[in-house]
Amino acid sequence: MISKKDQIKRLVRSIDHAEKRILYLESIKRNDGYDILIRDKTNIRQPEVIENGYEIINQIIHSYQQSLENYNKELDKLLASDTTGNE
């Protein structure tokens, strides 16, 4: 079983990672000079290049934002149990 301290550390790292990815993807989105390369790991065929990947980047950002919300909720629950004395 993972200790509460380790859970908190894991969540803080996950939050930090998600925030950095969102910032990175937002900076890419502002720059129109990019293409997105999609590679199917199950096939050996050539990767597909998507020239205007704005919607794909928005979907990825949204996914990271949802993860970030979940991490923050989970962290709040862990920290709240510290203040109420519940484990």
C-alpha positions as CSV (number, residue, x, y, z in Angstrom):
1,M,0.0,0.0,0.0
2,I,1.2,3.5,-0.9
3,S,1.7,5.8,2.0
4,K,-0.3,9.1,2.1
5,K,3.0,11.0,1.8
6,D,3.9,9.1,-1.4
7,Q,0.4,9.6,-2.8
8,I,0.8,13.4,-2.2
9,K,4.2,13.4,-3.8
10,R,2.9,11.5,-6.8
11,L,-0.1,13.8,-7.2
12,V,2.1,16.9,-7.0
13,R,4.4,15.5,-9.7
14,S,1.4,14.7,-11.8
15,I,0.0,18.2,-11.4
16,D,3.3,19.8,-12.3
17,H,3.6,17.6,-15.4
18,A,0.1,18.3,-16.6
19,E,0.6,22.1,-16.0
20,K,3.8,22.0,-18.0
21,R,2.3,20.0,-20.8
22,I,-0.7,22.4,-21.0
23,L,1.7,25.4,-21.2
24,Y,3.8,23.7,-23.9
25,L,0.8,22.8,-26.0
26,E,-0.8,26.3,-25.6
27,S,2.5,27.7,-26.9
28,I,2.4,25.4,-29.9
29,K,-1.2,26.3,-30.6
30,R,-0.3,30.0,-30.8
31,N,2.3,29.2,-33.4
32,D,0.7,28.2,-36.7
33,G,3.9,26.9,-38.1
34,Y,3.6,23.3,-37.0
35,D,2.4,19.9,-38.3
36,I,1.2,17.0,-36.3
37,L,2.6,13.6,-37.0
38,I,0.5,10.6,-36.0
39,R,2.1,7.2,-35.9
40,D,0.2,4.0,-35.4
41,K,2.4,1.7,-33.3
42,T,0.5,-1.4,-34.3
43,N,1.2,-0.8,-38.0
44,I,4.5,-0.4,-39.9
45,R,2.9,2.0,-42.4
46,Q,4.0,5.5,-42.8
47,P,2.9,8.1,-40.2
48,E,0.0,10.4,-41.1
49,V,0.8,14.1,-41.2
50,I,-2.0,16.5,-40.2
51,E,-1.2,20.0,-41.4
52,N,-3.7,21.9,-39.3
53,G,-3.8,20.1,-36.0
54,Y,-5.5,22.9,-34.0
55,E,-8.4,20.7,-33.0
56,I,-6.2,17.8,-32.1
57,I,-4.1,20.0,-29.8
58,N,-7.3,21.4,-28.3
59,Q,-8.4,17.9,-27.5
60,I,-5.1,17.0,-25.9
61,I,-5.1,20.2,-23.9
62,H,-8.7,19.4,-22.7
63,S,-7.6,15.9,-21.7
64,Y,-4.7,17.3,-19.6
65,Q,-7.0,19.9,-18.1
66,Q,-9.4,17.2,-17.0
67,S,-6.6,15.2,-15.6
68,L,-5.4,18.3,-13.7
69,E,-8.8,18.8,-12.2
70,N,-8.9,15.1,-11.1
71,Y,-5.4,15.3,-9.6
72,N,-6.3,18.5,-7.7
73,K,-9.5,17.0,-6.3
74,E,-7.7,13.9,-5.2
75,L,-5.0,16.0,-3.6
76,D,-7.6,18.1,-1.8
77,K,-9.2,15.0,-0.4
78,L,-5.8,13.7,0.9
79,L,-4.9,17.0,2.4
80,A,-8.4,17.5,4.0
81,S,-8.1,14.2,5.8
82,D,-4.8,15.6,7.4
83,T,-6.7,18.6,8.8
84,T,-9.6,16.6,10.1
85,G,-7.5,13.8,11.5
86,N,-9.0,11.1,9.3
87,E,-6.8,8.8,7.3
